[in-house]
């Protein structure tokens, strides 16, 4: 699968991290000295993906200032909009990004670049119309989204108890699925993903052994601890509007390389 487009969802408010004493917006919370958003950008670059659409909320404008300057090889598109839900953030990135399959990551899905690359390589080997979710056996989330996989790695149940792994905040979405209209009443990204599984879409899981959902002070400590540990080899899980029309875009919807948003 030709995969050259990426998206980062960074519009959450980061309430629990603020309550823990962090004074910077969530995307700028450091793990081992590296802001979360910089770590995710590095993951994409390691996987050979250098066209990224990033959504942040209206209180996080500082998160994108200087980002393009720090990563001149990345062709950024920025959306600054406070959204009502993770699903709204997800769909706005899908609508703003160029056509084609897209690899999405939440800003708080911390993992090593090598493990991210392993996931991308495995996802690329799946058929072109397949949705692929990163899953992990590391369950540190307060509200994990459990997944049950069959012997080929296809997700047969998402969101019900009894799964062996949980979703990890990284998603490969094919072009056809990008065009789907979610049914009314879905409020969260996890509900959309579960809907895909229920309707019989080909949704697969690929395992990253160590992914931390960084929502709390303890998550930051865990990710920093893991950053110092030897890497474990990940394994496969068991068997649109034009960019100049994007709402809430700060500066050009798709500026030249190295151009800082104004």
C-alpha positions, 0 to 999 in steps of 0.5 A: 500500500502506498502510504505517504499522508499522515494526520495528528489529532492534538485537540484534546484539553489535557485536563488531567495533566494540567491538574497534575501541575503541567502548565504547557498545553498537552502536545508540549508536555515533555517525555524524556525532554521531547514534547509529545507532538515532536515525538509523534512527528519524529515517528512519522518521519521515521516511517517515511511520511512527511505530509502531515495535517495537524489539528489543535484546539484554540487554546493550543496555538503555541503548539504549532508555532515553530513546529514547521521550523523544527521539522523543515522536511515536513509539509504541514497543514494546520487546523486550529479548532476547538472540537466537541469530540475526538470523532469531530477532530478525526473527521476534520483531519480526514476532510482536510488532508489530501486524498488517499490512505492516511495514517493517523496518530493521537498526540498522546500515543507515545511509542518508540520510532522503531516500533511505529515503523514496524507497525506501519510496515505491517499495516502496508502489507494489508490489502488496500481497503483495510483499516488497520489499528495499532493494538497493545497488550500494555493496558495502562488506560483508565478506559481501555478499548478492548479488541478481540482478534481472530487468528489472521489478526482481523478484529472481530469485536471492539469495545466489549470485555474479554479482549486480549489487547487494547487499541493504541491511538494509531490508525491506518484509514483507507481512502474508501473508509475516509469517504464513509459518513458515520451514522447519527449519534456517534460522539467518540472516535472509539464509537466510529471504530466499533461501528466499522467492525460491526458493519463488517468492514475489514479492520485488522490489528497490528501489535505494538508491545509498548504504547503509552496513552499519556493522559496522567502524570504516571503515564509520563513517568511510565513513558520516560522509564520505557524510553530508557529500556532496551527495545522489544521487537513488536509482533503482528497481532494474532491470527473532501474539501480542498485544503484552502477551504478548511475551517479554522485553519491558521495560516495557509492550509498547506504551506511550503516546507519550513513555513511557520504558521502566522 
